[in-house]
Amino acid sequence: MLEFRIDQSFAGAGVPLGVTEAVFPDPSRWDRLAFDELKERELAALRREMDGYDRKAVFGESPYNRYFKKYKKTYPVLQQLESWLLKGRPFPSGNPVNEAAFLAELRTRALLGVHDAACIQGPVELFRPAEKLPFPGIRGVEAHCYPGDVTGRDGAGIILSLIAGPDRRTCVRPDSTNAVYLVFGVPGVSPADIAAVQERLTVYAHTLAPDAEISSRVL
């Protein structure tokens, strides 16, 4: 399993991070029909739960929402949920490895990231930078991490920022079969909260590929 190290700047922050590594078989052995059926059931359940949706009731006390507001940002899962629920935008499809993470975000309102383990060079070090540091963002343009934010780097540079998202080099691609899912914690989120998201994510991954090798831990 991919190694994660905690820098002194991150130690004692009281911010849990969930790591779930999924080694999928060849896509020819995936049960896409079962996964799509599960996805539709989960989205139908979410729509029932969000009947009469009120942003303040759903996100007003969210530790994630508070954390992003501290950086003068809108919580992306809030945007994703409202885009799907209120604006009628379709659920992103095309890569089930990514879809599993997105579905877990909508159902739990937690924040996840996913990377291709084969593209990560050496151990991942978690740290909280003292200044903005640039890195190639997932959309192909330069992004930067934020002072004090949860940030990760491997032997080749920064690969993730809780606020700014993942980098381009290690993002999941259509042919990725070894995924590392990160469930981010922020102040007010407990290790038990993180583990519950990981359990749901494991169900999704095993529905897609029953013989996928999945391991999880909370840092």
C-alpha positions as CSV (number, residue, x, y, z in Angstrom):
1,M,0.0,0.0,0.0
2,L,1.2,3.5,-0.8
3,E,3.1,5.1,2.1
4,F,2.0,8.4,3.6
5,R,4.3,10.4,5.9
6,I,3.3,13.3,8.1
7,D,5.5,16.4,8.2
8,Q,6.0,18.2,11.5
9,S,3.9,21.0,10.2
10,F,0.9,18.6,9.9
11,A,1.5,16.6,13.1
12,G,-0.9,17.5,15.9
13,A,-3.3,19.3,13.5
14,G,-6.2,17.1,14.6
15,V,-7.3,16.6,11.0
16,P,-7.9,13.0,10.0
17,L,-7.3,11.7,6.5
18,G,-8.7,8.5,5.1
19,V,-6.7,6.5,2.6
20,T,-8.4,3.8,0.6
21,E,-6.4,2.0,-2.0
22,A,-8.3,0.0,-4.6
23,V,-6.5,-2.4,-7.1
24,F,-9.1,-3.1,-9.8
25,P,-8.9,-6.0,-12.2
26,D,-8.9,-5.5,-15.9
27,P,-11.9,-3.4,-17.0
28,S,-13.2,-6.3,-19.0
29,R,-14.0,-7.9,-15.6
30,W,-15.9,-4.9,-14.2
31,D,-19.6,-5.3,-13.6
32,R,-20.7,-1.9,-15.0
33,L,-24.4,-2.9,-15.0
34,A,-24.4,-3.6,-11.3
35,F,-22.5,-0.4,-10.6
36,D,-24.9,1.7,-12.7
37,E,-27.9,0.1,-11.0
38,L,-26.4,0.9,-7.6
39,K,-25.6,4.4,-8.7
40,E,-29.3,5.0,-9.8
41,R,-30.5,3.6,-6.4
42,E,-28.2,5.9,-4.5
43,L,-29.1,8.9,-6.5
44,A,-32.8,8.2,-6.1
45,A,-32.3,7.9,-2.3
46,L,-30.4,11.2,-2.3
47,R,-33.2,12.9,-4.2
48,R,-35.7,11.7,-1.7
49,E,-33.5,12.9,1.2
50,M,-33.0,16.3,-0.5
51,D,-36.8,16.9,-1.1
52,G,-37.4,20.5,-0.1
53,Y,-33.7,21.2,-0.1
54,D,-32.5,24.0,2.0
55,R,-28.8,25.0,1.8
56,K,-28.6,26.2,5.4
57,A,-30.2,23.0,6.8
58,V,-27.8,20.8,4.8
59,F,-24.6,22.7,4.8
60,G,-25.0,25.4,7.4
61,E,-23.3,23.4,10.2
62,S,-20.9,21.5,7.8
63,P,-17.3,21.6,9.0
64,Y,-16.2,21.4,5.4
65,N,-18.3,24.5,4.5
66,R,-16.8,26.4,7.4
67,Y,-13.3,25.4,6.4
68,F,-13.8,26.6,2.8
69,K,-15.4,29.8,4.0
70,K,-12.2,30.5,6.0
71,Y,-10.4,30.6,2.7
72,K,-13.2,32.6,1.1
73,K,-14.1,29.7,-1.1
74,T,-17.4,27.9,-1.8
75,Y,-17.4,24.2,-0.8
76,P,-17.2,22.3,-4.0
77,V,-19.5,19.4,-2.8
78,L,-22.2,22.0,-2.1
79,Q,-21.8,23.2,-5.7
80,Q,-21.8,19.7,-7.1
81,L,-25.0,18.7,-5.2
82,E,-26.9,21.9,-6.2
83,S,-25.7,21.5,-9.8
84,W,-27.2,18.0,-10.0
85,L,-30.2,18.6,-7.7
86,L,-31.4,22.1,-8.7
87,K,-30.0,22.7,-12.1
88,G,-30.6,19.3,-13.6
89,R,-27.0,18.7,-14.6
90,P,-26.3,15.0,-15.3
91,F,-24.2,12.9,-12.9
92,P,-20.7,12.8,-14.4
93,S,-20.2,9.5,-16.2
94,G,-17.5,7.8,-18.2
95,N,-15.0,6.5,-15.7
96,P,-16.5,4.4,-12.9
97,V,-13.3,4.8,-10.8
98,N,-14.0,8.5,-10.6
99,E,-17.8,8.1,-10.4
100,A,-17.4,6.1,-7.2
101,A,-15.7,9.0,-5.5
102,F,-18.2,11.6,-6.8
103,L,-21.1,9.4,-5.7
104,A,-19.6,9.1,-2.2
105,E,-19.2,12.9,-2.0
106,L,-22.9,13.5,-2.9
107,R,-24.2,10.8,-0.5
108,T,-22.0,11.8,2.5
109,R,-21.2,15.5,1.8
110,A,-17.6,14.7,2.6
111,L,-14.7,15.7,0.4
112,L,-12.8,13.1,-1.5
113,G,-9.9,13.0,-3.9
114,V,-8.7,10.2,-6.2
115,H,-5.3,9.6,-7.7
116,D,-3.6,7.0,-9.9
117,A,-1.2,5.2,-7.6
118,A,1.0,4.1,-10.6
119,C,1.7,7.8,-11.3
120,I,2.8,8.7,-7.7
121,Q,6.5,8.7,-7.2
122,G,7.5,7.3,-3.8
123,P,5.9,8.1,-0.4
124,V,3.4,10.9,-0.1
125,E,4.3,13.6,2.5
126,L,1.5,15.5,4.1
127,F,2.2,19.0,5.3
128,R,0.8,22.5,5.8
129,P,2.7,25.1,3.8
130,A,3.6,28.5,5.2
131,E,3.0,30.1,1.8
132,K,1.3,29.6,-1.5
133,L,3.1,27.0,-3.6
134,P,2.3,26.5,-7.3
135,F,1.6,23.1,-9.0
136,P,0.0,21.9,-12.2
137,G,-3.7,21.7,-11.5
138,I,-6.0,18.9,-12.8
139,R,-7.5,21.2,-15.5
140,G,-4.1,21.8,-17.1
141,V,-3.5,25.3,-15.6
142,E,-1.3,26.3,-12.7
143,A,-2.9,26.0,-9.3
144,H,-1.5,26.7,-5.9
145,C,-1.9,25.4,-2.4
146,Y,-2.8,27.7,0.5
147,P,-1.0,28.6,3.7
148,G,-2.0,26.2,6.5
149,D,-4.1,24.0,4.2
150,V,-3.8,20.2,3.9
151,T,-1.3,19.6,1.2
152,G,0.5,16.5,-0.1
153,R,3.6,15.9,-2.2
154,D,5.5,13.0,-3.6
155,G,9.1,12.8,-5.0
156,A,8.2,14.9,-8.0
157,G,6.2,17.7,-6.4
158,I,2.8,18.7,-5.0
159,I,0.0,16.3,-5.9
160,L,-2.9,17.6,-3.8
161,S,-4.3,20.5,-1.9
162,L,-7.6,20.2,0.0
163,I,-8.6,23.6,-1.2
164,A,-7.1,23.6,-4.7
165,G,-7.7,19.9,-5.5
166,P,-5.5,17.3,-7.2
167,D,-2.7,17.8,-9.7
168,R,-2.7,16.8,-13.3
169,R,0.2,14.3,-13.2
170,T,-1.4,11.8,-10.8
171,C,-5.1,12.2,-11.6
172,V,-7.1,9.1,-12.6
173,R,-7.2,8.3,-16.3
174,P,-9.5,6.0,-18.3
175,D,-7.0,3.2,-18.1
176,S,-6.2,3.6,-14.4
177,T,-6.7,0.4,-12.3
178,N,-4.9,1.2,-9.1
179,A,-6.7,4.1,-7.4
180,V,-5.9,5.9,-4.2
181,Y,-9.0,7.5,-2.7
182,L,-8.4,10.2,-0.1
183,V,-11.2,11.2,2.3
184,F,-10.3,14.6,3.7
185,G,-11.0,15.6,7.2
186,V,-11.2,19.2,8.5
187,P,-11.5,20.4,12.1
188,G,-14.8,19.0,13.4
189,V,-14.6,15.8,11.4
190,S,-13.8,12.7,13.4
191,P,-11.9,9.5,12.4
192,A,-15.2,7.6,12.7
193,D,-16.8,10.0,10.2
194,I,-13.9,9.3,7.8
195,A,-14.2,5.5,8.3
196,A,-17.9,5.6,7.5
197,V,-17.2,7.3,4.1
198,Q,-14.6,4.7,3.4
199,E,-17.0,1.9,4.1
200,R,-19.5,3.3,1.6
201,L,-16.7,3.8,-0.9
202,T,-15.7,0.2,-0.5
203,V,-19.2,-1.0,-1.3
204,Y,-19.2,1.1,-4.4
205,A,-15.8,-0.3,-5.6
206,H,-16.7,-3.9,-4.8
207,T,-20.0,-3.5,-6.7
208,L,-18.0,-2.3,-9.7
209,A,-15.4,-5.1,-9.3
210,P,-16.2,-7.8,-6.7
211,D,-12.6,-9.1,-6.8
212,A,-11.0,-5.7,-6.4
213,E,-8.4,-5.6,-3.7
214,I,-9.3,-2.8,-1.3
215,S,-7.5,-1.6,1.9
216,S,-8.3,1.4,4.0
217,R,-6.8,3.2,6.9
218,V,-7.2,6.6,8.7
219,L,-4.2,8.7,9.4
